[in-house]
Amino acid sequence: MNPNDTAQVQEYVDSIRRPDSEFFIRVRYLYKNPDPAVRLTVADLLANSNDPEARKYLRELMFDPNRIVRQRAERFFWDDGFNLDELLKDDRTKFEIKTEDKSESQPNNQRVYGQQINPRRRNRRNKMKTPKKGLGLQVPNDLSDFLIVEGTEYLVTKDFLFPHRNWTESHFALSEKGLYMPRIDIFLEHYKQFIAAINGQGNLYDGNRIRINDRDLEELKKYRLNHYFHLDAIFYNDLLITDHRIVNGEIVGKHKPLITCLDVEGMADFSILNSQGLPIQLAEPAIYDPPKAMRYTAPYIGDEDEETIKPTVGLFCSFEDLNSLFCTASSKSSFLAQGVLGCRNINNT
């Protein structure tokens, strides 16, 4: 079979009902075929393949020049565990959505969206290895392991923390260090300041107000580029659930109406954001120019007649040649390049 012969490829693809590893050995070479229709079919087949390397090639299709191919690949890449309800229901956890308890000292309109965690599972998590850096809270007066997010009241860790943990696990791991996951608006503001610094157009300062020098900035690039970052955002129909904290073994978040934002995927204008940190318009011209113009996948809003709306989470993809904000990521997703920045208030609240 000639991989460049569209007719032969399509005939071969049509003859396959259920792709397996033997089939995948051949189909892996077709994902760069010049015909978008072939790449689209390959995305479908990769998604159903049980070959362990399928996700590697599916991820490359997420950056395909054809918009439809990108959308198909993204949907499949995050589709293994879209539903947070299912994530939190297993033999060791009990998931509940609780209504506001006015007897608690929680702000009005705050609801709980989280899980009850078994103590044995918590102990097992405590034994996991954590980075040696990023522990500035153990020395309360030394904030050198943090960076100031200028214009806000927040600090973020210099280090890329807890790789290979999913969105939920990252919340618990951060809480054990007295930290929490950054909201989208906090993370993007920090990232803009980081890009400005490495381009010589601004400065970064650690938590002690000491400027990050060029040598440390080069070191910092190792923790910012070529990684995926969990963001504190659950998108659930017309809601944004954020500001999560661990309270009595549960993830507690605030439900807020999703403010009008860009509702299509594409190259978005990140120079103008709503108060929740989401873009409101496409970039014109649609030329990649971080941090002003970056790839964007909009929150999923189901049709009125759709019975099941699947919640998704926020994820930022940081690569030297392409940065993307995903609002359609899976909470179950975890791999080595995926982690989180720790966040805390300057006044440690």
C-alpha positions in Angstrom: 0.0 0.0 0.0 1.3 3.4 -0.9 0.7 5.9 2.0 0.6 8.8 -0.5 -2.1 7.2 -2.6 -5.4 8.5 -1.2 -7.5 5.9 -3.0 -5.4 3.0 -1.7 -5.4 4.4 1.8 -9.2 4.9 1.9 -9.8 1.4 0.5 -7.6 -0.1 3.2 -9.1 1.9 5.9 -12.6 1.0 4.8 -11.7 -2.7 5.0 -10.8 -2.4 8.7 -13.6 -2.7 11.2 -11.8 -2.8 14.5 -8.3 -1.4 14.6 -5.7 -3.3 16.6 -2.0 -3.1 17.2 -1.2 -4.9 13.9 -3.3 -2.4 12.0 -1.8 0.5 13.9 1.7 -0.3 12.8 0.6 0.7 9.3 -1.8 3.5 10.1 0.8 5.4 12.2 2.5 6.4 9.0 -0.6 7.9 7.5 -1.2 10.7 9.9 0.9 13.1 7.8 -0.8 12.2 4.6 -1.4 15.4 2.5 -5.1 14.7 2.2 -7.1 16.1 5.2 -9.8 13.5 4.7 -7.2 10.8 5.2 -5.8 12.5 8.4 -9.4 12.8 9.7 -10.0 9.1 9.2 -6.7 8.3 10.9 -7.7 10.4 13.9 -10.8 8.3 14.3 -8.7 5.1 14.0 -6.0 6.2 16.4 -8.7 7.0 19.0 -10.0 3.5 18.8 -6.5 1.8 18.7 -5.3 -0.1 21.7 -1.7 0.5 20.8 0.1 2.4 23.6 1.7 4.9 21.2 -1.6 5.9 19.6 -2.0 9.0 21.8 1.4 10.2 20.7 0.3 10.5 17.1 -3.2 11.7 18.0 -1.6 14.5 19.9 0.3 15.6 16.8 -3.0 15.7 14.9 -4.2 18.2 17.5 -1.9 20.7 15.8 -2.9 19.8 12.3 -3.3 22.8 9.9 -6.8 21.6 9.1 -9.3 22.9 11.7 -11.7 19.9 11.4 -8.8 17.4 11.9 -7.6 19.4 14.9 -11.1 19.4 16.5 -11.6 15.7 15.9 -8.2 14.8 17.4 -8.7 17.1 20.4 -12.1 15.6 21.1 -10.7 12.0 21.1 -7.5 13.0 23.0 -9.5 14.2 26.0 -12.4 11.8 25.7 -11.1 9.1 28.0 -12.6 10.3 31.2 -14.5 13.5 30.3 -17.0 13.1 33.0 -15.9 14.3 36.4 -18.7 12.4 38.1 -17.2 9.1 36.9 -13.7 10.2 37.9 -14.8 10.5 41.5 -16.9 7.4 41.8 -14.9 4.3 42.5 -14.5 1.8 45.3 -12.3 4.1 47.4 -14.1 7.5 46.9 -17.6 8.8 47.3 -18.6 11.7 45.2 -21.3 14.2 46.2 -22.6 17.5 45.0 -23.7 19.3 48.0 -25.9 22.3 48.4 -24.8 25.4 50.3 -24.8 24.9 54.1 -25.5 28.3 55.6 -24.3 27.1 59.0 -20.8 26.9 57.5 -18.6 29.9 57.3 -18.7 29.8 53.5 -19.5 32.9 51.3 -23.0 33.2 49.8 -23.5 31.4 46.5 -20.7 28.9 47.3 -21.4 25.3 46.6 -19.4 22.2 47.0 -18.2 20.2 44.0 -15.8 17.5 45.2 -15.0 14.1 46.6 -14.8 12.4 50.0 -11.4 10.8 50.1 -10.6 7.6 52.0 -7.9 8.2 54.6 -5.9 5.2 53.3 -5.8 6.8 49.9 -4.6 10.0 51.5 -1.8 8.2 53.3 -0.8 6.5 50.1 -0.6 9.9 48.4 1.5 11.3 51.2 4.2 8.7 50.4 4.5 9.8 46.8 7.7 11.6 45.9 7.5 15.3 45.5 10.0 17.8 44.0 12.7 19.0 46.4 12.1 22.5 45.4 8.9 24.5 45.7 8.7 24.1 49.5 9.1 27.8 50.4 6.2 27.5 52.9 8.4 25.5 55.2 10.4 28.7 55.8 7.6 31.3 56.2 9.8 34.4 55.8 11.6 33.1 52.7 9.6 33.3 49.5 12.4 32.7 47.0 10.7 29.6 45.6 7.8 31.8 44.4 7.3 34.4 41.7 5.1 37.5 42.2 2.3 37.8 39.7 2.5 41.6 39.3 -0.8 43.4 39.5 -2.4 40.7 41.6 -2.2 39.5 45.2 -0.8 36.1 44.2 2.4 34.2 44.1 3.1 31.1 41.9 5.8 28.5 42.4 8.9 28.6 40.2 8.8 24.9 39.9 6.7 22.7 37.8 5.0 20.4 40.4 3.5 17.0 40.6 4.0 15.7 37.0 1.9 12.7 35.9 -1.0 13.5 38.2 -4.5 14.2 37.0 -6.5 17.3 37.8 -8.1 16.0 41.0 -4.9 14.4 42.4 -3.1 17.7 41.8 -5.5 19.6 44.0 -4.9 17.2 47.0 -1.1 17.2 46.4 -1.0 21.0 46.4 -3.2 21.3 49.5 -0.7 19.2 51.4 1.9 21.9 50.7 -0.4 24.7 51.7 -0.9 25.7 48.1 -3.8 25.6 45.6 -4.2 25.5 41.8 -4.1 28.8 40.0 -7.2 30.1 38.3 -7.1 30.8 34.5 -6.8 34.6 35.0 -3.9 34.2 37.5 -2.0 31.7 35.3 -2.4 33.7 32.1 -1.2 36.9 33.8 1.9 35.1 35.1 2.5 33.6 31.7 2.3 36.9 29.9 4.9 38.3 32.4 7.1 35.3 31.9 7.0 35.7 28.1 7.8 39.4 28.4 10.8 38.6 30.6 12.3 36.0 28.3 11.9 38.5 25.4 13.7 41.2 27.3 10.5 43.3 27.6 10.0 43.0 31.4 11.2 41.6 34.7 10.1 38.8 37.0 10.6 39.0 40.8 10.6 36.3 43.3 8.5 36.4 46.5 11.2 38.4 48.3 11.1 41.1 45.6 14.4 40.1 44.1 14.7 40.4 40.4 15.2 37.1 38.5 18.5 37.4 36.7 19.2 36.1 33.2 20.8 32.8 34.4 17.8 32.0 36.7 15.5 33.0 33.9 17.1 30.4 31.6 16.6 27.8 34.4 13.0 28.9 34.8 12.3 28.2 31.1 12.8 24.5 31.9 9.7 24.7 34.2 7.5 26.7 31.8 8.1 25.5 28.3 7.2 22.1 26.8 4.7 21.3 29.6 1.0 21.1 30.2 -0.5 23.0 33.2 -3.6 22.1 35.1 -5.8 25.2 35.7 -8.4 25.7 38.4 -11.5 25.7 36.2 -14.4 23.3 35.7 -16.7 24.2 32.8 -20.1 22.7 33.2 -22.7 24.0 30.7 -23.1 27.7 31.5 -21.1 27.5 34.8 -17.5 28.1 35.7 -16.5 26.3 38.9 -13.3 27.6 40.4 -11.5 28.8 43.5 -11.2 25.2 44.7 -9.8 24.4 48.2 -9.6 21.1 50.2 -12.0 21.3 53.1 -12.5 18.2 55.4 -11.2 15.9 52.6 -13.4 17.4 49.9 -12.7 19.6 46.9 -14.8 22.7 47.6 -15.4 25.2 44.7 -17.4 28.3 43.9 -20.0 28.1 41.2 -20.1 31.2 39.0 -22.0 32.0 35.8 -19.7 31.7 32.8 -19.2 35.2 31.5 -19.6 35.8 27.8 -16.4 34.6 26.1 -15.2 33.4 22.6 -17.3 30.4 21.8 -15.3 29.0 18.8 -11.9 27.5 18.6 -9.1 29.2 16.8 -6.3 31.7 17.2 -7.7 34.0 19.9 -6.8 37.5 21.0 -5.4 37.1 24.5 -4.7 40.8 24.9 -8.4 41.4 25.7 -9.8 39.0 28.3 -13.0 38.9 30.4 -12.8 39.0 34.2 -12.5 35.1 34.3 -9.4 35.2 32.0 -11.1 34.0 28.8 -10.7 35.6 25.4 -13.7 37.4 23.9 -12.6 37.6 20.2 -10.5 36.0 17.6 -7.1 37.4 16.7 -6.9 39.6 13.6 -4.8 38.7 11.7 -4.9 35.1 12.8 -1.2 34.8 13.2 0.4 33.1 16.2 2.1 35.8 18.4 2.3 34.8 22.0 1.1 35.9 24.5 -1.1 38.2 22.4 -2.4 35.6 20.0 -2.6 31.9 21.0 -4.6 28.8 20.2 -7.8 28.4 22.1 -10.5 25.8 22.5 -13.8 27.2 23.8 -15.8 25.7 26.7 -18.3 23.1 25.6 -21.9 24.4 25.8 -24.5 21.7 25.0 -27.7 22.1 23.1 -30.8 22.8 25.1 -32.2 19.4 24.2 -29.1 17.5 25.1 -29.6 15.4 28.2 -26.0 15.0 29.4 -23.5 17.8 29.5 -20.1 16.6 30.3 -18.0 18.8 32.6 -14.4 19.6 31.4 -11.4 21.3 33.0 -8.9 23.9 32.0 -5.4 23.1 30.7 -2.7 25.2 29.3 -0.2 23.8 26.7 3.1 25.6 26.7 5.5 24.9 23.8 8.1 27.2 22.2 6.3 26.9 18.9 2.7 26.8 20.1 0.8 27.8 23.2 -2.9 26.8 23.7 -5.6 27.2 26.3 -7.9 24.2 26.4 -11.3 24.6 28.1 -12.3 21.0 27.1 -9.7 18.9 28.8 -10.3 15.7 30.7 -9.9 15.6 34.5 -8.5 12.1 34.2 -5.7 13.1 31.8 -2.2 12.5 33.3 1.2 12.1 31.7 4.8 13.0 32.4 4.7 16.5 30.8 1.5 17.4 32.6 1.6 19.1 36.0 0.8 22.2 37.8 2.1 25.4 39.4 1.4 26.0 43.1 -0.4 29.2 44.0 -0.8 31.2 47.2 -1.8 34.6 48.4 1.0 37.0 49.1 -0.4 37.2 52.7 -0.7 33.4 52.8 -4.5 33.1 52.6 
